[in-house]
Amino acid sequence: MKKFNVAVVGATGLVGRTILQVLQEEDFPIGNLYPMASERSEGELIQFKDREYKVIKVSDEAFDEDIDIAFFSAGGSVSERYAPVAAEKGIQVVDNSSVFRMNPEVPLVVPEVNPEDIKKSKGIIANPNCSTIQCMLPLKALQDAYGIERVVYSTYQSVSGSGTKGLRDLDEGLNEFYPYPIKGNVLPHIDVFLDNGYTKEEMKMIDETRKILHDEGMKVTATAVRVPVRFAHSVSANVQLSRKFDLDVVKRMLGEYPGIILKDNPQNGEYPIPQDAEGKNEVYVGRIRRDFSQDDTINLWIVADNIRKGAATNAVQIGKLLVENWEEMK
């Protein structure tokens, strides 16, 4: 089997380290590994499988190496600066930042949902927003079966979505990163507020949902909230369908969908919680019920680990798609 030379940009960060962990778990066919990070991490040792690798400072020259695939997880400014450099040198980039997501030339991919879109790549494939990713699996199942008219998202997002600074605020009871204390609190404020009254995080979910599901006319709204949970995001999705549905059929369909674990027996206290999803690659779905206030509308509760399926795992799954289609894409 062909081996692929892989770079991980941001290898010392929370998502970068998880990408390395998932690459190892998935036995990704790696030849040479190039962990990259900022100057302050240069020379640091990274353990991968049975070897130690020195962290390379990210630079134009770093991409002169014989690299096939580069996973970027070092933030928007690094991606904006270096992802095009890597792509111009023939490296296939999988980018975790928001920089390229809404670029019409860049595929935005959730492998269980729109794997065919990777073939549109011109060198960069974008990884969607964490909360968007986990919602796409059940929404795609519903879209295919019934069509979707409108989606209302309400998110309950863990502090690890803010990286180590968010975790520190919660774990140490600080008020350094967030505008208010997060411990014992909830903040209806993720990313910056825009002129339309929505936050950037909310607009990401709205715009990315339409792009991934290939429906620019879909009605979508969102309220994104930070909660004092360490890992795993939860989303309440209220979905108006285009056709009538049978609730038992929907539950069976979601339970059979790739990447979804159905946990829907609320009478016995069985429904998804963040502790179920932490450290897992799957999306948990439950609290599936008809919305009696609106025709042909259903409520879903969707939970997933934002660092794994919401970032690292989804990126590695995109990498696996690239490996499977390498000759065709080249």
C-alpha positions as CSV (number, residue, x, y, z in Angstrom):
1,M,0.0,0.0,0.0
2,K,1.2,3.5,-0.9
3,K,2.6,5.5,2.1
4,F,1.8,9.2,2.3
5,N,4.1,11.9,3.7
6,V,2.0,13.9,6.1
7,A,2.4,17.3,7.8
8,V,0.5,18.4,10.8
9,V,0.6,22.2,11.2
10,G,-0.2,23.2,14.7
11,A,1.0,19.8,16.0
12,T,1.5,21.0,19.6
13,G,-2.0,22.5,20.0
14,L,-5.1,20.8,21.3
15,V,-6.5,19.8,17.9
16,G,-3.1,19.1,16.4
17,R,-2.3,16.6,19.1
18,T,-5.6,15.0,18.6
19,I,-5.1,14.8,14.9
20,L,-1.9,12.9,15.6
21,Q,-3.7,10.6,18.0
22,V,-6.5,9.9,15.5
23,L,-3.9,9.3,12.7
24,Q,-2.3,6.7,14.9
25,E,-5.6,5.1,15.9
26,E,-6.7,4.8,12.3
27,D,-3.4,3.4,11.2
28,F,-3.2,6.1,8.6
29,P,-0.6,5.0,5.9
30,I,2.1,7.5,6.8
31,G,5.6,7.4,5.3
32,N,7.3,10.5,6.7
33,L,5.7,12.8,9.4
34,Y,6.4,16.5,9.5
35,P,5.0,18.1,12.7
36,M,5.0,21.9,12.4
37,A,4.2,24.7,14.8
38,S,5.2,28.2,15.7
39,E,8.8,29.3,16.5
40,R,8.2,28.9,20.3
41,S,7.5,25.2,19.8
42,E,10.4,24.6,17.3
43,G,12.5,21.6,18.4
44,E,10.0,20.2,20.8
45,L,9.7,16.4,20.6
46,I,6.4,14.8,19.5
47,Q,5.8,11.1,20.1
48,F,4.1,9.3,17.2
49,K,3.8,5.5,17.4
50,D,7.2,4.3,18.3
51,R,9.2,7.3,17.2
52,E,9.9,10.8,18.3
53,Y,9.8,13.7,15.8
54,K,11.2,17.2,16.2
55,V,8.7,20.0,15.6
56,I,9.6,22.1,12.6
57,K,8.9,25.8,12.5
58,V,6.2,26.6,10.0
59,S,7.6,28.6,7.0
60,D,7.5,28.7,3.3
61,E,10.6,26.5,3.1
62,A,9.0,23.9,5.4
63,F,6.7,22.9,2.5
64,D,9.6,22.3,0.2
65,E,9.7,18.8,1.8
66,D,8.2,15.9,0.0
67,I,4.7,16.2,1.6
68,D,1.5,14.7,0.2
69,I,-1.1,15.9,2.7
70,A,-1.0,18.7,5.2
71,F,-3.5,19.0,8.1
72,F,-3.7,22.6,9.3
73,S,-4.9,23.3,12.8
74,A,-2.9,26.4,13.9
75,G,-5.6,29.1,13.5
76,G,-6.9,31.3,10.8
77,S,-3.9,33.6,10.3
78,V,-1.5,30.6,9.8
79,S,-3.9,28.9,7.4
80,E,-4.4,32.1,5.4
81,R,-0.7,32.6,5.1
82,Y,0.6,29.1,4.5
83,A,-2.2,26.9,3.2
84,P,-2.0,28.5,-0.3
85,V,1.8,28.1,-0.2
86,A,1.4,24.4,0.5
87,A,-1.3,23.9,-2.1
88,E,0.8,25.7,-4.8
89,K,3.6,23.2,-4.1
90,G,1.2,20.3,-4.9
91,I,0.3,19.4,-1.3
92,Q,-3.3,18.6,-0.5
93,V,-4.3,20.7,2.4
94,V,-7.1,19.8,4.9
95,D,-7.7,23.1,6.8
96,N,-9.5,23.3,10.2
97,S,-9.8,27.1,10.2
98,S,-12.8,29.1,9.0
99,V,-10.7,31.1,6.4
100,F,-11.6,29.0,3.3
101,R,-14.9,27.5,4.3
102,M,-17.2,29.8,2.3
103,N,-14.8,30.1,-0.7
104,P,-16.8,28.7,-3.6
105,E,-13.6,27.2,-4.9
106,V,-13.0,25.2,-1.7
107,P,-15.0,22.1,-0.8
108,L,-16.4,22.0,2.7
109,V,-16.7,18.3,3.6
110,V,-18.2,16.0,6.2
111,P,-17.2,12.5,4.8
112,E,-20.5,10.7,5.8
113,V,-22.5,13.5,4.1
114,N,-20.8,14.9,1.0
115,P,-17.7,12.8,0.3
116,E,-18.0,13.4,-3.5
117,D,-17.1,17.1,-2.9
118,I,-13.4,16.3,-2.3
119,K,-13.0,15.7,-6.0
120,K,-13.7,19.5,-6.6
121,S,-10.5,20.3,-4.6
122,K,-8.0,22.6,-6.2
123,G,-5.5,22.0,-3.3
124,I,-7.5,23.0,-0.2
125,I,-10.4,21.2,1.5
126,A,-12.0,22.9,4.4
127,N,-13.1,21.2,7.6
128,P,-16.4,22.7,8.8
129,N,-17.2,24.4,12.1
130,C,-17.4,21.9,15.0
131,S,-21.1,22.4,15.8
132,T,-22.0,22.3,12.1
133,I,-20.2,18.9,11.5
134,Q,-22.2,17.0,14.1
135,C,-25.5,18.3,12.9
136,M,-24.8,17.4,9.2
137,L,-25.2,13.6,9.7
138,P,-28.8,13.6,11.0
139,L,-29.8,16.5,8.8
140,K,-28.5,14.7,5.6
141,A,-30.5,11.6,6.5
142,L,-33.6,13.8,6.9
143,Q,-32.9,15.8,3.8
144,D,-32.5,12.7,1.6
145,A,-35.7,11.1,3.0
146,Y,-38.1,14.1,3.4
147,G,-36.4,17.3,2.2
148,I,-35.8,20.2,4.7
149,E,-37.5,23.6,4.7
150,R,-36.1,25.2,7.9
151,V,-33.6,24.5,10.7
152,V,-33.4,26.2,14.1
153,Y,-30.2,25.5,16.0
154,S,-29.6,26.1,19.7
155,T,-26.1,25.1,20.8
156,Y,-24.6,24.2,24.1
157,Q,-20.9,24.4,23.3
158,S,-18.1,23.2,25.6
159,V,-15.1,25.3,26.6
160,S,-12.6,23.2,24.7
161,G,-14.1,24.8,21.6
162,S,-12.0,27.8,22.7
163,G,-8.8,25.7,23.1
164,T,-6.6,25.5,26.2
165,K,-7.5,29.1,27.3
166,G,-11.2,28.2,27.6
167,L,-10.4,25.0,29.5
168,R,-8.2,27.0,31.9
169,D,-11.0,29.6,32.6
170,L,-13.3,26.7,33.6
171,D,-10.9,24.5,35.4
172,E,-9.3,27.3,37.4
173,G,-12.4,29.4,37.9
174,L,-10.8,32.3,36.0
175,N,-12.2,35.2,33.9
176,E,-9.3,35.8,31.6
177,F,-10.4,34.5,28.2
178,Y,-14.2,34.8,28.3
179,P,-16.0,38.2,28.8
180,Y,-17.6,36.8,31.9
181,P,-16.8,33.8,34.2
182,I,-17.8,30.6,32.6
183,K,-17.8,28.5,35.7
184,G,-21.4,28.1,36.9
185,N,-22.5,30.3,34.0
186,V,-23.7,30.2,30.4
187,L,-22.7,32.8,27.8
188,P,-24.8,33.5,24.7
189,H,-21.7,34.8,23.0
190,I,-19.3,32.7,20.9
191,D,-17.0,34.7,18.6
192,V,-17.7,38.3,17.7
193,F,-21.0,40.0,17.3
194,L,-21.9,41.1,13.7
195,D,-24.0,44.0,12.5
196,N,-27.0,41.8,12.0
197,G,-27.1,40.8,15.7
198,Y,-25.8,37.3,15.2
199,T,-22.4,36.1,16.3
200,K,-19.8,34.9,13.8
201,E,-20.2,31.4,15.2
202,E,-23.9,31.5,14.5
203,M,-23.4,32.7,10.9
204,K,-20.9,29.9,10.4
205,M,-23.5,27.3,11.2
206,I,-26.1,29.0,9.0
207,D,-23.8,29.4,5.9
208,E,-22.0,26.1,6.3
209,T,-25.2,24.1,6.6
210,R,-26.4,25.4,3.3
211,K,-23.1,24.8,1.5
212,I,-22.6,21.2,2.8
213,L,-26.2,20.2,2.1
214,H,-26.1,21.9,-1.3
215,D,-29.2,24.1,-0.6
216,E,-28.4,27.8,-0.7
217,G,-32.2,28.6,-0.2
218,M,-32.6,26.5,3.0
219,K,-33.9,28.6,5.9
220,V,-31.5,28.3,8.9
221,T,-31.1,30.3,12.1
222,A,-28.9,29.7,15.1
223,T,-28.2,30.8,18.7
224,A,-24.8,29.6,19.9
225,V,-24.1,29.4,23.7
226,R,-21.0,28.5,25.7
227,V,-21.6,26.2,28.7
228,P,-19.4,25.1,31.6
229,V,-18.6,21.6,30.1
230,R,-15.1,20.6,29.2
231,F,-15.6,18.5,26.1
232,A,-18.4,17.8,23.6
233,H,-20.9,20.1,22.1
234,S,-24.7,19.6,22.3
235,V,-27.2,21.0,19.8
236,S,-30.9,21.2,19.9
237,A,-32.1,21.2,16.2
238,N,-35.7,21.9,15.3
239,V,-36.2,20.8,11.7
240,Q,-39.2,21.5,9.5
241,L,-39.4,18.9,6.7
242,S,-40.9,19.2,3.3
243,R,-43.0,16.0,3.6
244,K,-44.9,14.2,6.3
245,F,-42.9,11.6,8.3
246,D,-43.3,8.6,10.5
247,L,-41.4,9.0,13.8
248,D,-40.5,5.4,14.1
249,V,-39.2,5.3,10.5
250,V,-37.1,8.4,11.3
251,K,-35.6,6.8,14.4
252,R,-34.7,3.6,12.6
253,M,-33.2,5.6,9.7
254,L,-31.0,7.7,12.0
255,G,-29.9,4.7,13.9
256,E,-28.7,3.1,10.7
257,Y,-26.9,6.1,9.4
258,P,-23.1,5.8,9.2
259,G,-21.4,7.6,12.1
260,I,-24.6,8.1,14.2
261,I,-25.2,6.3,17.5
262,L,-28.9,6.5,18.4
263,K,-29.6,6.9,22.2
264,D,-33.3,7.6,22.4
265,N,-35.1,6.0,25.3
266,P,-35.9,9.0,27.5
267,Q,-38.5,7.2,29.5
268,N,-35.6,5.2,31.0
269,G,-33.3,8.2,31.2
270,E,-31.4,7.3,28.1
271,Y,-30.5,10.3,25.9
272,P,-27.1,11.7,24.7
273,I,-25.0,13.7,27.2
274,P,-21.5,15.1,26.7
275,Q,-19.9,12.4,28.8
276,D,-21.2,9.8,26.3
277,A,-19.4,11.6,23.4
278,E,-16.1,12.7,25.1
279,G,-13.2,10.9,23.4
280,K,-15.5,9.2,20.8
281,N,-15.6,9.7,17.0
282,E,-19.4,9.2,16.6
283,V,-22.3,11.6,16.7
284,Y,-25.0,10.8,19.3
285,V,-28.6,11.5,18.6
286,G,-31.7,11.3,20.8
287,R,-34.7,13.1,22.3
288,I,-36.3,12.6,18.8
289,R,-39.8,13.9,18.9
290,R,-42.5,15.5,16.8
291,D,-42.9,19.3,17.2
292,F,-46.7,19.6,17.7
293,S,-46.5,23.4,17.2
294,Q,-45.5,23.2,13.6
295,D,-46.5,20.9,10.8
296,D,-44.0,18.3,9.6
297,T,-41.4,19.4,12.1
298,I,-39.1,17.3,14.3
299,N,-36.9,18.0,17.3
300,L,-33.4,16.4,17.7
301,W,-30.7,16.5,20.4
302,I,-27.3,16.0,18.9
303,V,-24.0,15.5,20.8
304,A,-20.5,15.0,19.7
305,D,-16.9,15.5,20.9
306,N,-16.0,18.8,19.3
307,I,-12.2,18.1,19.3
308,R,-12.6,14.7,17.7
309,K,-15.6,14.5,15.3
310,G,-15.9,18.3,15.4
311,A,-12.3,18.8,14.3
312,A,-9.5,16.2,14.3
313,T,-11.5,13.0,13.4
314,N,-13.4,14.7,10.6
315,A,-10.1,16.1,9.2
316,V,-8.5,12.6,9.3
317,Q,-11.6,11.1,7.6
318,I,-11.1,13.6,4.8
319,G,-7.5,12.5,4.6
320,K,-8.6,8.9,4.3
321,L,-11.0,9.9,1.4
322,L,-8.0,11.6,-0.3
323,V,-5.9,8.4,0.1
324,E,-8.8,6.3,-1.4
325,N,-9.1,8.7,-4.4
326,W,-5.5,9.7,-4.7
327,E,-4.8,8.5,-8.2
328,E,-8.0,9.9,-9.6
329,M,-7.4,13.3,-8.0
330,K,-3.9,13.5,-9.2
